Amino acid sequence: MIPVTAEPARSAPGSPRSPGSAQGPGGRLARRHSPAHGAWFLVLPALIPILLLSVGPLLYGIALAFTDSQAGRTDPTQWIGLLNFQDLLRDTLFWESFRIGLLWAVAVSVPQFLLALGLALLLHQDLRFRWLSRALAIVPWAMPEVVVGIMWRLVYHPDAGVLNETLGTQRDWLGSLSTALPAVVVVGIWARLPQVTVTLLAGLSNVPRELHEAAAMDGAGAWRRFRAVTWPAIRPIALAISALSFIWNVNSFALVYVLTGGGPGGRTRLPMLFAYEEAFRYGQFGYAAAMGCVLVAVVSILLAVHLVARLKGDDEA
């Protein structure tokens, strides 16, 4: 007689002993090569430069703000807590530069967005040589800010500048207390206009042409079509680029530094220029780091308010 052995019970597909379960060799292999682990390996090359070049210096600057670090001192750096921030609250020059910085950011960002929107709408039309117009529109974007600053210094030159030659005057636009900041604002609008224009133009390219044609057939004019079709489609992109533009303008440094160096009489001394002078002209590294922390905090708060307002607007829509 052939002995009959009991067949081992088959495990349910979800049981621990089923083929391909987590305890079997196949399960260990699947867990070891899960999509999450593969995603980390793909993201890691991009995360390392961010951690080394952005997050690391940011954390070091925040820690430096709580010390008395100075250039050229032989004594060890001491931890002084909130003393730099207390001195900063009483520094009227810094808060004056902060006021100038906010004024500069608003005066550049608002006209810049309006002009960029109009230029994007124009370049979106079926014009002759549209490709050439689009190429010329991004020329200021391709130029470094230092080059832009030097070029506009020649334009504003009091003796041989193009502006004075055209107007028939000999005015020192960058050296006058009344015209220095407006002159710098004009340069800021011109230099960063292509960035906003290209972003809005990309948003306009995604608006279906059929919607405009349908609105036109219903008798809607150009302004009505813009309000009902174009603006709702590009509104998220417009809000995002306006917020980024404001942040870029608040943190401006190179353009104003080349044009005026913060003068005359501090009329164009933006907060980043003030922090630069404290750090590299007077050697107050800890105090300058405290200024940087305040700027980061203020920009973060403004960005948070902008995002909250945007989310509320999307919910109401």
C-alpha positions, 0 to 999 in steps of 0.5 A: 500500500502506498502511504498517503501523506497529508497535503500541506494546507495552502495559505491564503494569498494575504497570509504570512506564508503565501508565495510572495509574502513579506516573509518569503524571499520574494517579499524581501526582494519586493520590499528592498526594491520598492518604488519609495526606495527607488524614488529616493535614489532618483531625488538624492542627486538633486537634494544634495546640492540643495542641502549643501548650498541652500539649507546648510548656509541658511542654518549657519546664518541663523546660528550666526545671528545669535553670536557676536561674530566679528571680522579680525577678532582673536577672541572666540566667538561668544553666544549672546542670545537675542542681543543682536535682535535687540540692537536691531529693533533700535537701529533706525537706519535699518528700518529706514532701509527696510521701508525703502526696500518695501517701497522699491519692491512694490514700485517695481513689482506692480508696474512690472506685472501690468506691463508684462501682462500687456506685452504677453497679450500682444506677443500672443497675437498672430503678428508678423515676425512674432518669433523675432518679437519674442526673441527681442523681448527676452534680451534683458533676461539674458543679460547679467544684472552687473552688465545691466547696471553698467549699461544704465549707468551710462544711460543716466550719465550726467555729462554724456548719457543718452537720456540727458542728450535726448532731453537736452539737460545735464541732470545727475539722475543717480546722484540726486536725492529726488530722482535716484530711487525713481531712476533705479525703479525704472531699471528694475522694471526693465531688467526683470520684465522678461521673466514675468512676460515669458511666464504669462505668455506660457500661461496664455498659450494653454488657454484653448482658442475655442473658448475665445472663438465661442465668446466672440460668437456670443458677442463678447468684446475683447475686455469681456473675453479677457475677464471671462476666459483669459484671466480665469485661465492664467490667474494661478500662474499670475498669482504665482509669478507676482509673488515670486517677483515680489520676493526677488525684488525684496532681495535685490542686491546686485542691480542697485549696488552697481547703479548707486551703491545705496546712495545718495544719502542712503536713498537707495540703500535696500536691506540687502545692501545694508546687511552687506555693508555691516558684514563686509565693510564693518565686519559685524557678521553676527549683526548682519546675520540677524538682519538676514533672519529678519528679512527671511521672516518677513518674506516668509510671512508675506508669502504665507499671507499671499498663499492663504489669500490665494487658497481662499480665492480658489475656494470661493471660486 
